[in-house]
Amino acid sequence: MARILIIDDDPVYGDMTTQRLERAGHKVKLHIGPFGASALAVHDSPDLVILDVFMPGLSGPELLGIMRKNAGRPDLPVLLFSSMDPGPLSRLATEHGAVGWVTKSASRDEFLTAVQKALLP
């Protein structure tokens, strides 16, 4: 069981993602929107952060850098989560040092596989 922090500005996707992960046995905390999320990454020290790419006011990649700096964990594992096409999402994840990526349209099995892969040391 992993401790996973989901950061998404869309409560529908956030709730769906939370349910998928809880059913798979993970302990999940959902944070709506980017603001205040960095403090949670510090306080909760999650095993994985699932981070929406497009959020108003602060993008996922910008927040990723802030969280890693503020949490004092430059290796904080982050999985980018977006409705982007896979090619650009993959490149964005690589550019920003995310441990992986998954599209919001991924099937339940594809999503859980991406999460398991991201949790590997």
N, C-alpha and C positions, 0 to 999 in steps of 0.2 A: 504494500500500500504506500503510495507516494502522496506527499502534500503538494497540491497544485493550486497555483493562483491564476485565475482567468481574469484578464483585463480586456473589456469590450464595451463599446458605447451602446451597443444594441442589446437590450435586455432579452429579446427573444433568442438570439444566438447564444447569449450568455447562459440563459436557463437551459437551453437544449444541450449545450456543451457540459454544463454542470451535471445534468442528469446522466449523460453518457458516461462521464468519468466516475460518478458515484456508483452507478450500476456495475462498473468494472472494478470496484473496490477501493477507489482512491478517496482521499479526504480533500475536499475542494472548497475554495473560497472564491466568490465572484465579486469583482469590483467593477462597477459601471463607470466608464469614462477614464481618462488618463490621470486626472488630477487627484492626488493623494495616494496613487498606486505605488509610488516609490517608497513611501513610508511603510506600506504593507510588506514590500519586498524585504525591507530591513527588519521589521518587527517579526514577521512570520517565518522568515528564512525558508521559503518553499524549495522543494526539490526541483520544481519546474514552473516556469511562467508561460502561459499561453497568452500571446499578445496580439490583439487586433492591430492591423497595419494602419487603417484609415480611421482616425478619430478626430473630432473637431478640437482645434486649439493646440494639439500636440500629437504628432504622428507616432505610431508604434516604434519606428526606428529611433526617433529622437528620445522617446521615453526609455527605450532599451539602454541607451548610453547613460542617461541620468540614473536609472536604477542600478546599473552596475557600479557607477561611481559612488552613489549614496549608500548602497548596501555594502560597500567595501568588498564586493565579490565580483571581480572582473570576469570570472568564469561562470557567473549566474546563468544557468541553462534557460534559454528562451526559445520557444517554438512560435514562429510567426504564423498568424491565422488571418486569412483574408479571402475575399471573393475574387481577388485578382486571378488572372490566368497563371497556370503553374510555372511557365518559363520565367516571366518577370518576378514572380514571388520567390522562386528558387534563387535567382540572382540577388534579390534584395536580402534574402536570408544570409547568403554567402558574404555579401558586402559588409553586413553589420555584425557578423560573427554569431548569428543565431545557430542553435544546434540542429535546426530543421525548420520545416514549414508544412502547412497543410491548408488546403482550401476549405472554405465554409461549405462547399457543395460535396465534399468527400463523404463517402458512405460511412456508416458506423464502423465497419471493420477497417477501412482505410484510415480513418481518424485515429482509432485506438492503436493501430500499427505505428503510425507516426509518433504518437505519444510514447509508446513503449520504446521505440528507437531513440527518442530524445532523452529518455531516462537512463539509457545505458551509459556507463562511465566512459 
